[in-house]
Amino acid sequence: MSLVVSAMGAADAPPGRDLRECEGCGRLVRLGPLERREEARCPRCQTVLRRHAPASLDAPLALGLAGLVLYAVTMTMPFLGLQLLGQVRSSHVETGAFSFLQDGFGVLSILVILTLVAVPLARLLLLVGVLLGLRLEAPPRRLYLAFRWHERLGPWAMLEVFLFGVLVSYTRLADLAQVEIGPAAYGLAALALAQVALNAQLDPDRVWEALEARGATATPAEAPLPAAPLIGCGCCRLVAPAEPGSSCRRCEAVLHPRKPNSVARSWALILAAVVLYIPANAFPVMDIVTFGHGGPHTILGGAWEFVESGFWPLALVVFLASVAVPLLKLIGLATMLIGIHRRSASQLVTRTRLYRIVEAIGRWSMIDIFVVSVLIALVRFGNLASISAGLGAACFAAVVVLTIFAAEAFDPRLMWDAAEEREAMAERKA
């Protein structure tokens, strides 16, 4: 069912917990009460400011505990097995990371461990710890730090991306030998579903409000406000008077009216990604040898193999995730940065929506890296069949990481600031 946009008034009243700075355009708005299935949008750029969620935190806690159980099953049980001419090889979720290390790609090994093992576990433990802490009679004072880290680590937990990578890998492995699906594969699917349900049930604003109500924030809610301009926190989204460079009174994050050096950092990261994008597509991401035949395979070559095999949907997934999405991110971010330099006021709403898309889809480019990790973990049969990682995989992973950092460094509010500056200059000239 389509969601209803809730009414929001102007932000000309004194600061309050219902005051919000739009992360898309920087406008201050007041949020009205949200009914079921309603969402609040910025009246200027249509960025979603808040969605209605259940007031109780019992469902997120139950899903978080279930996620920890499923995580234990996923990480301790056999994941996939491969049987080729009487030889059997099995793997766990993290086996691909050790295979990357054996092939001389230690950075890729660390990246896989972080995104599949460390960060998902850390987020579950942090969330469950916060929600359990809120149920105590006297919650720990610095409980807000745990939830702050839970929010910051969000983009780097990629179990659902890995699940799609497994599906692509299964199609390739099924053509080579008999594939056995282990308990961890079912655990991964259940864990991904639990994570989706958890994200739907969890309203971060309600957690912050509960932390504040229980006195588990950096500054008590009743503490006096300083005489300073309003600044919105990029972590907990609290809007309150503060000096630039000071700490948020709720989560202790450093406050800035706009992201520091956003344009310069974004350009540097984009240019570095562009330099690596060429070898990422030119060099092989893996070397495949079966029965003495084979050779290097590039990203485009892998997509074309699916086309020749008749797996058009998988070919489209690989092409979109590994070729189109990184290119879209680079072109999209460059276009938005050029718009800031030109102080362009054209299509501001469209460009803001484009940024949200770029920010959301960037992590899905990791599918190709996860495909390689699954294949090199299983196909190690010596002269019969062997798959090893190539230099293209390292370059491509660097492109993905750099574009994620570039999207985080970019501040879409600067596009609106630049347009307002141009308008002000035109009025002065007139």
C-alpha positions in Angstrom: 0.0 0.0 0.0 1.3 3.5 -0.8 2.4 5.6 2.1 0.7 8.9 3.0 2.8 12.0 3.4 2.2 13.6 6.8 1.7 17.4 7.2 4.6 19.4 8.4 4.8 23.0 9.4 7.4 25.7 9.3 10.4 25.5 11.5 10.1 29.0 13.0 9.3 27.9 16.6 11.8 27.3 19.4 13.9 24.1 19.2 12.1 20.9 20.1 12.4 17.1 19.6 10.0 17.3 16.7 12.3 19.7 14.8 14.3 18.1 12.0 16.9 19.3 9.5 16.4 17.7 6.1 19.5 15.7 5.1 18.7 16.4 1.4 18.4 20.1 1.2 19.0 21.5 4.8 15.6 22.9 5.4 14.4 22.9 9.0 10.9 21.5 9.4 8.6 20.4 12.2 7.3 16.8 12.1 3.6 16.2 12.9 2.4 13.0 14.5 2.5 10.0 12.2 -0.2 7.5 11.8 0.2 3.9 10.8 1.8 3.6 7.3 2.5 7.3 7.1 5.8 9.0 6.4 7.0 12.6 6.8 8.7 14.1 3.8 10.6 17.4 3.3 8.2 19.9 1.6 11.1 21.2 -0.5 13.0 18.2 -1.8 10.7 15.3 -0.8 13.4 13.5 1.2 11.9 11.1 3.7 12.5 12.4 7.2 10.7 9.8 9.2 8.5 6.8 8.8 5.9 5.5 11.2 7.1 2.6 13.3 5.6 0.7 16.3 6.2 2.6 19.6 7.3 -0.6 21.3 10.9 -1.8 21.0 10.0 -5.4 21.8 9.8 -6.6 18.2 13.3 -5.2 17.3 14.7 -6.9 20.4 13.2 -10.2 19.5 14.4 -10.0 16.0 17.9 -9.0 17.2 18.1 -12.0 19.5 16.8 -14.2 16.7 19.5 -12.7 14.4 22.2 -13.6 16.9 21.0 -17.3 17.0 20.9 -17.4 13.2 24.3 -15.7 13.0 25.8 -18.5 15.2 24.3 -21.2 12.9 25.5 -19.4 9.8 29.0 -18.9 10.9 29.6 -22.3 12.6 27.9 -24.8 10.3 29.1 -26.0 6.8 28.0 -23.5 4.1 28.5 -25.1 0.7 30.1 -28.3 -0.5 31.4 -29.4 -3.9 32.0 -32.9 -5.2 34.1 -33.5 -8.3 35.2 -36.9 -9.5 35.1 -38.4 -6.0 36.9 -35.5 -4.3 34.9 -33.4 -1.9 35.5 -29.9 -0.6 33.4 -27.9 1.8 33.4 -24.3 2.9 32.2 -21.9 5.5 31.1 -18.3 5.1 34.5 -17.0 5.9 36.5 -19.6 3.9 36.7 -17.2 0.9 38.5 -14.7 3.0 41.3 -17.2 3.8 41.4 -18.2 0.2 42.0 -14.5 -0.8 44.9 -14.5 1.8 46.4 -17.6 0.2 46.2 -15.9 -3.2 48.1 -12.9 -1.9 45.2 -10.5 -1.5 45.3 -9.7 2.2 43.3 -6.5 1.9 40.4 -8.4 0.2 40.6 -11.0 3.0 40.1 -8.2 5.6 37.3 -6.6 3.6 35.4 -9.9 3.4 35.9 -10.6 7.1 34.7 -7.2 8.0 31.6 -7.1 5.8 30.4 -10.7 6.4 31.6 -11.6 9.9 32.7 -8.7 12.1 30.4 -5.8 11.2 27.1 -7.9 11.1 27.9 -9.4 14.5 28.9 -6.1 16.0 25.7 -4.4 14.8 23.6 -7.2 16.3 25.4 -7.2 19.6 25.3 -3.4 19.8 21.6 -3.2 19.1 20.6 -6.1 21.4 22.8 -4.5 24.1 21.1 -1.1 23.7 17.6 -2.5 23.8 18.4 -4.8 26.8 20.0 -1.9 28.5 16.9 0.3 28.1 14.9 -2.4 30.0 17.1 -2.0 33.0 16.0 0.0 36.0 19.1 2.2 35.6 20.5 2.0 32.0 24.3 2.6 31.6 25.0 6.3 31.1 27.1 5.9 28.0 24.6 3.5 26.3 24.2 6.1 23.5 27.7 5.3 22.2 26.7 1.7 21.4 23.8 2.9 19.3 25.8 5.5 17.6 28.3 2.9 16.4 25.3 0.7 15.4 24.1 3.4 13.1 27.6 4.2 11.7 28.4 0.6 10.8 25.1 0.2 8.8 26.5 0.5 5.2 29.2 -2.1 5.9 27.1 -5.0 6.9 26.6 -6.9 3.6 25.1 -10.3 4.4 22.1 -9.7 2.0 24.5 -8.7 -0.8 26.5 -11.8 -0.1 23.4 -13.9 -0.4 22.9 -12.7 -4.0 26.5 -13.4 -4.7 25.9 -17.0 -3.5 23.0 -17.4 -5.9 25.2 -16.3 -8.8 28.0 -18.6 -7.6 25.7 -21.5 -7.3 24.8 -21.3 -11.0 28.5 -21.4 -12.0 29.3 -24.2 -9.7 26.4 -26.3 -10.8 27.9 -26.4 -14.3 31.2 -27.7 -12.9 30.3 -30.3 -10.3 27.7 -31.5 -7.8 26.9 -28.7 -5.3 25.8 -29.5 -1.7 23.9 -26.9 0.2 24.9 -26.8 3.9 22.9 -25.7 6.9 24.7 -22.3 7.0 23.2 -21.4 3.6 19.7 -21.8 4.9 20.8 -19.9 8.1 22.1 -17.1 5.9 18.8 -16.8 4.0 16.9 -16.7 7.3 19.3 -14.2 8.8 18.9 -11.9 5.8 15.1 -12.1 6.1 15.4 -11.4 9.9 17.6 -8.4 9.1 15.0 -7.0 6.6 12.3 -7.4 9.2 14.4 -5.8 11.8 15.1 -2.8 9.6 11.4 -2.4 9.0 10.5 -2.6 12.7 13.3 -0.5 14.1 12.9 3.3 14.2 16.2 4.8 15.2 14.5 8.0 16.3 12.4 6.0 18.9 15.6 4.5 20.2 17.2 7.9 20.6 14.1 9.2 22.3 14.1 6.2 24.7 17.7 6.8 25.5 17.0 10.4 26.2 14.0 9.6 28.3 16.0 7.2 30.4 18.9 9.6 30.9 21.3 7.5 28.8 22.6 10.4 26.6 25.6 12.6 26.7 23.7 15.6 28.2 20.5 15.3 30.2 17.4 16.4 28.3 16.6 19.1 30.9 20.0 20.7 30.6 19.8 24.4 29.5 20.4 25.2 25.8 23.3 27.5 24.8 22.8 30.7 22.9 24.0 29.5 19.5 22.7 28.8 16.0 20.7 25.6 15.3 22.7 22.7 14.0 21.4 19.3 13.0 23.4 16.2 14.2 24.3 13.9 11.3 24.2 10.8 13.6 21.2 11.1 15.9 19.4 13.9 13.9 18.8 16.1 16.9 18.5 19.8 16.0 19.7 22.0 18.8 21.7 25.2 19.4 25.4 24.5 19.3 28.7 26.0 18.1 30.3 24.4 15.0 32.9 21.8 16.1 31.2 21.2 19.4 29.7 17.8 20.5 26.1 16.8 20.1 24.3 17.0 23.4 22.6 13.6 22.7 25.1 11.3 21.0 28.4 13.3 21.4 29.1 13.3 17.7 31.0 16.3 16.3 28.7 18.9 14.9 29.1 20.8 11.6 26.6 22.9 9.7 27.8 21.0 6.6 30.2 18.1 6.1 33.7 19.4 6.4 35.6 19.7 3.1 32.9 17.7 1.4 33.5 18.8 -2.2 37.3 18.3 -2.0 37.1 14.9 -0.4 34.4 13.7 -2.8 36.4 14.8 -5.8 39.6 13.1 -4.5 37.7 9.8 -3.8 35.9 9.9 -7.2 39.1 10.5 -9.1 40.9 7.7 -7.3 37.9 5.4 -8.1 38.0 6.4 -11.8 41.7 5.6 -12.0 41.1 2.1 -10.6 37.9 1.5 -12.6 39.9 0.9 -15.8 42.2 -1.9 -14.4 39.2 -3.3 -12.5 37.5 -4.1 -15.8 40.7 -4.7 -17.9 42.4 -7.2 -15.5 41.0 -10.6 -14.7 39.0 -10.9 -11.4 39.8 -14.6 -11.3 41.7 -17.4 -13.2 39.6 -20.5 -13.9 41.3 -23.8 -15.0 39.3 -27.0 -15.5 40.9 -30.2 -16.7 43.9 -28.3 -17.9 41.9 -25.7 -19.9 40.8 -22.2 -19.2 42.3 -18.9 -18.3 41.6 -15.4 -16.9 38.1 -14.1 -16.6 37.1 -10.4 -16.5 33.9 -8.9 -15.1 32.4 -8.4 -18.5 33.6 -11.8 -19.5 31.7 -13.4 -16.7 28.5 -11.6 -17.6 28.9 -12.7 -21.2 29.3 -16.3 -20.1 25.9 -16.2 -18.4 24.5 -14.8 -21.7 26.0 -17.6 -23.7 24.6 -20.1 -21.2 21.1 -18.7 -21.4 21.1 -17.2 -17.9 20.0 -13.8 -18.9 18.7 -12.7 -15.5 22.0 -13.5 -13.8 23.9 -11.8 -16.6 21.8 -8.7 -16.1 22.4 -8.8 -12.3 26.2 -9.2 -12.8 26.3 -6.4 -15.4 24.2 -4.0 -13.4 26.0 -4.6 -10.0 29.5 -4.8 -11.3 29.6 -2.5 -14.3 26.6 -0.2 -14.4 26.2 0.7 -10.7 29.9 1.8 -10.2 29.7 3.8 -13.4 26.4 5.4 -12.4 27.9 6.4 -9.0 30.9 8.0 -10.5 29.0 9.9 -13.2 26.2 10.8 -10.8 28.5 12.2 -8.1 30.6 14.0 -10.6 27.5 15.6 -12.1 26.3 16.8 -8.7 29.8 18.2 -7.8 29.9 20.1 -11.1 26.5 21.5 -10.3 27.8 22.8 -7.0 30.8 24.5 -8.8 28.4 26.0 -11.3 25.9 27.0 -8.6 23.2 25.4 -10.7 19.6 25.6 -9.6 18.4 23.2 -12.3 16.7 19.9 -11.3 17.6 20.2 -7.6 14.9 17.8 -6.5 16.0 15.3 -9.1 19.6 15.6 -8.2 18.8 15.1 -4.5 16.9 11.9 -5.4 19.8 10.8 -7.5 22.1 11.1 -4.6 19.8 9.0 -2.4 19.8 6.3 -5.1 23.6 6.5 -5.5 24.0 6.2 -1.7 21.7 3.2 -1.4 22.9 1.0 -4.3 26.7 1.4 -4.0 27.2 -1.5 -1.6 25.5 -3.9 -4.1 28.5 -3.7 -6.3 30.2 -6.1 -3.8 28.3 -8.9 -5.4 31.2 -9.7 -7.8 33.7 -9.8 -5.0 31.5 -12.2 -3.0 31.1 -14.4 -6.1 34.9 -14.7 -6.4 35.2 -15.4 -2.7 32.7 -18.3 -2.9 34.3 -19.8 -6.0 37.9 -19.6 -4.8 36.8 -21.1 -1.5 35.4 -24.3 -3.1 37.1 -24.9 -6.4 40.6 -26.0 -5.3 41.1 -29.4 -6.8 44.6 -29.0 -8.2 44.9 -30.1 -11.8 41.3 -31.1 -12.1 39.8 -27.7 -11.4 41.1 -24.6 -9.8 39.9 -21.0 -9.4 42.2 -18.2 -8.0 41.6 -14.5 -7.5 43.0 -12.0 -9.9 44.3 -8.4 -9.7 41.0 -7.1 -11.2 39.2 -8.3 -8.0 41.4 -6.1 -5.8 41.0 -3.1 -8.1 37.3 -3.6 -8.3 36.9 -3.9 -4.5 38.9 -0.7 -4.2 36.5 1.1 -6.6 33.5 -0.1 -4.5 35.0 1.0 -1.2 36.1 4.4 -2.7 32.6 5.1 -4.1 31.0 4.2 -0.8 33.3 6.7 1.0 32.7 9.3 -1.8 28.9 9.0 -1.3 29.3 9.4 2.5 31.6 12.4 2.0 29.3 14.2 -0.4 26.8 16.6 1.2 23.7 17.1 -1.0 22.7 20.2 1.0 25.6 22.0 -0.7 23.7 21.8 -4.0 20.8 23.8 -2.5 23.3 26.2 -0.7 25.0 26.9 -4.1 21.7 27.6 -5.8 20.6 30.0 -3.0 23.9 31.7 -3.3 23.5 32.2 -7.0 20.0 33.6 -6.5 21.3 36.0 -3.8 24.0 37.2 -6.2 21.5 37.8 -8.9 19.2 39.8 -6.5 22.2 41.9 -5.5 23.1 42.7 -9.1 19.5 43.6 -9.9 
